[in-house]
Every structure is written in C-alpha cells, then in structure tokens.
Amino acid sequence: MAAELDDVLTKTVGADGSALAEGETSITTLRWVYPALNQVTVLSSTSVVLGRDPTATTRLDTSQVSRRHAEIRLERGEHVVADLASKNGVFVNGERTERASLASGDVLRLGDCVAVVETIAVDALAGFGELAPELYGGAALRGIVKLAKRAAAAGLNVVLEGETGTGKERFARALHGFSGRKGAFLAVNAAAYAESTMSAELFGYRKGAFTGAERASTGHVRAAHGGTLLLDEVLDLPLELQAKLLRVIEQREVLPLGESEPVAVDVAFVAATQIPLAHAVAAGKFRADLRARLEGFVLKIPALSERRADIVPLFLALLARHGLSSPRLQPALVERLCLYDWPLNVRELENVARRLIATHDGDAEIRLEAIASSLEPLDLPDAPPAPASAGRRSVPAYGADELAALEAALARHGGNLTHAASELGITRPKAYRMLRSIKR
C-alpha cells in the first residue's frame, strides 16, 4: 500500500512538489472511489490533467475516459475543473458541466471513474482501511482514531457525540481495545430500561432487596470492573440516577441495592449521545457535575454524509461481509451512493447492502435501479407515533419558528446541516426532516 501511494503522489504532485509545500498540514485531494479504491490525486497549485494519456498527471486507464479528459487548475483560491472536449463528459454532483469550481465533499465523475473532493491532513493520505477491529474509515476518521488512542492511553472517560447509526459502539469498543484494560467491555442502552429498574440493573442488588429479587445481581458497573462500560443514550438517565452515577465515578465504588457497604470498582466510562451534553445541561436535563466527570475527552463522530469518500469502499466491505465480494457497479450507482444524504448513516448503508444481496439475481453489473427505491428520502417521526387509522401515516409537523431557526442556522453555517443541528440542539435526522418540510 505504501509503495502504491508513493507512486500516486509522485505522479500527482509533480517534480516541484508544489502541492505539498514545506510546513503544509492540510491539502485538497481527489479520493478515487471507483473503480480503483484509495488512489489519490493531490490538487496542486498549478495544473492537474486527468485521463488515459500516459503523460496525464493522474492516469485513469478505462475505456470510458478520454486520453485528456479534464483539467483542474487553481484559480483565485478555488480549484476549477474543465472538460477537455471529452467524449463522455465531466459530472460534478451528478450534473454534467463544462467548467465548475470544486469544494470539499463534491463528487466528480469522469466516464466511469468517480472521485470525492477531500481537504485532509497530510498524514491522512493512507486512505480507507480497518482502523480498529470492525471500524472502517478513511481520512475523516483517522484523526479521530488518533485522538481516541491518546484518550484511552491517558485513562480518561470519553463522550462520543454522533448521530444514530454512525458507529458509536464500534468506537467505544475501539477505545477499550486501545486502553489495554483486561476487564470486559459492556454496553448498556439507557433508553432500553424502565426508570424503576435502571438503578438495579446498573448498580446491582442483593437477594431480597426488592420484590422479585430472588437472587443477587452484580449489576453492569461491577461486571465491567477492570474494563469499560459504554452508557449508550446517556441522556436518558433520570436525574436521580445521574446523582448515583456521579458518586460511583468520583468515589470509584458502588453501593448495590439492599447492601450497606460499598464495593470498590475500577471502570472506564464511555458515554454516547446524539446531542452535546452541554445542550442537555442548559435545558436542565443533565447534571453539570456529571457532564464534567464524563467529558474527560469528547470525540465527535462525523455523519456518513460528511465523509463521502468512505461510502463506496464501506458499501463494498459490507457487501463482502454479507457474501457478495468484488461486484461490478454501474458508475451512476456509485455516484448516487456518494450523493445520498444517509440520514441513518452506516446502519442505513448496511441495510441497503443486505437488501441488495437478498434481491441480487447474479447480473454481471449492479445497476442503480437495484437500489434506487432504497435511497428515497426518509420521513421518520422523532418519536414512536401514536396509533393511526389504517392507511394513514403520522407525519411530524414543525412550527414556523422552528423552521425559521433552522434556516437561520443553515445560513450561519454555510448550509452545513450537521453544524446547524448541533447549534439548535437537535439531531441531524430531525433537521433533515425539517428541511424537507421547508422544501415541500
């Protein structure tokens, strides 16, 4: 891999090395995601020519690419792509163009070759791969994994912020692995327990401590002694239970229900949340002192749509995991995968992959039509809907003030839906649904 990358960079940067100036810490690249994976074109300060010609800066050796297909130049601080009279055209974000500026996250298609524009750290050029057991990603995740290793080595409690389906539990397992702790990794979803039983489940109890306690229970905290406990959906912990958890973290001991003497515990805590704890504290739903204890380190897991260069290689990895290795994909399908918003993130991508495998009829090429129905915008309610009459759907309604606030936040953040949602203290899927209601 290292030798291949060196070869790509030698061809791409040019003899003067202008794209990698001394002291430069970030660069703009094209990450080619299909048909080749992990080929990188560094966009230099001069000119980059793309095509089949052996003299091209980056050679794309397929029959659908012209000899000199396109050129990218730096003009007034922007990278601009121009079609060099190619046969099959230049497409930016799904639209054919003769000339267009490129920004990070844009999807470029030349013939059957698809790339994503990325502005990345120089040390993230290694591209997509397995960063920890069953945790796959490219440039956008490499920096986060690097921070995770430092947090784990320092023995800090960690808060993972990220939307549903972004892989927070995978990150928590990676943190446990990086820490070298010999105890078990346990995951507890706070939303899965009734408030009346949550304390007993977390802290344990002795036999006869309450009606139905026919035998003693260790509880999740003690079961994770010497290891790591993931508190998923931590904002669902009741305030009373938050006070008990705070004492466990501060005193490093737990008092099981029905016992009079506490038990010493050594546990690393990882808390997962879709909304920053600071927002919940401001709303009076989370204790500030518990937030301070849990936020030894905060890792923000990006939404899948924020790491578009990962989507296709991750999709292929998921297909291989479920039994379909190295399929040929129609370029239009690859382009659509990159451009879809993925409101449910990696979980949704895996569902699409598994659905495709279930319906795959053995065609040599998988075409867009095979997954098009799976990529329709979702319209999910924010909470389980009340029972509705047969044939009717429950559709969330949003007030004019809410929608105006979202539009204002989007304007402040240059259209970045994730940042706007974070400012408003809502999840990105909800912001996505609100935005769709504005556009209707």
Secondary structure as GFF3:
##gff-version 3
##sequence-region A 1 440
A	DSSP	alpha_helix	2	13	.	.	.	ID=ss1
A	DSSP	three_ten_helix	18	20	.	.	.	ID=ss2
A	DSSP	beta_strand	26	34	.	.	.	ID=ss3
A	DSSP	beta_strand	39	42	.	.	.	ID=ss4
A	DSSP	beta_strand	47	51	.	.	.	ID=ss5
A	DSSP	beta_strand	58	59	.	.	.	ID=ss6
A	DSSP	beta_strand	70	75	.	.	.	ID=ss7
A	DSSP	beta_strand	78	83	.	.	.	ID=ss8
A	DSSP	beta_strand	90	92	.	.	.	ID=ss9
A	DSSP	beta_strand	95	97	.	.	.	ID=ss10
A	DSSP	beta_strand	99	102	.	.	.	ID=ss11
A	DSSP	beta_strand	107	110	.	.	.	ID=ss12
A	DSSP	beta_strand	113	121	.	.	.	ID=ss13
A	DSSP	three_ten_helix	122	124	.	.	.	ID=ss14
A	DSSP	beta_strand	129	132	.	.	.	ID=ss15
A	DSSP	beta_strand	135	137	.	.	.	ID=ss16
A	DSSP	alpha_helix	139	153	.	.	.	ID=ss17
A	DSSP	beta_strand	158	161	.	.	.	ID=ss18
A	DSSP	alpha_helix	168	179	.	.	.	ID=ss19
A	DSSP	beta_strand	185	189	.	.	.	ID=ss20
A	DSSP	three_ten_helix	190	192	.	.	.	ID=ss21
A	DSSP	alpha_helix	195	203	.	.	.	ID=ss22
A	DSSP	alpha_helix	220	223	.	.	.	ID=ss23
A	DSSP	beta_strand	228	232	.	.	.	ID=ss24
A	DSSP	three_ten_helix	234	236	.	.	.	ID=ss25
A	DSSP	alpha_helix	239	251	.	.	.	ID=ss26
A	DSSP	beta_strand	253	254	.	.	.	ID=ss27
A	DSSP	beta_strand	263	264	.	.	.	ID=ss28
A	DSSP	beta_strand	268	273	.	.	.	ID=ss29
A	DSSP	alpha_helix	277	282	.	.	.	ID=ss30
A	DSSP	alpha_helix	288	294	.	.	.	ID=ss31
A	DSSP	beta_strand	297	300	.	.	.	ID=ss32
A	DSSP	three_ten_helix	304	306	.	.	.	ID=ss33
A	DSSP	three_ten_helix	308	310	.	.	.	ID=ss34
A	DSSP	alpha_helix	311	321	.	.	.	ID=ss35
A	DSSP	beta_strand	328	329	.	.	.	ID=ss36
A	DSSP	alpha_helix	331	339	.	.	.	ID=ss37
A	DSSP	alpha_helix	345	359	.	.	.	ID=ss38
A	DSSP	beta_strand	365	366	.	.	.	ID=ss39
A	DSSP	three_ten_helix	368	370	.	.	.	ID=ss40
A	DSSP	three_ten_helix	372	375	.	.	.	ID=ss41
A	DSSP	alpha_helix	400	412	.	.	.	ID=ss42
A	DSSP	alpha_helix	417	424	.	.	.	ID=ss43
A	DSSP	alpha_helix	428	439	.	.	.	ID=ss44
###
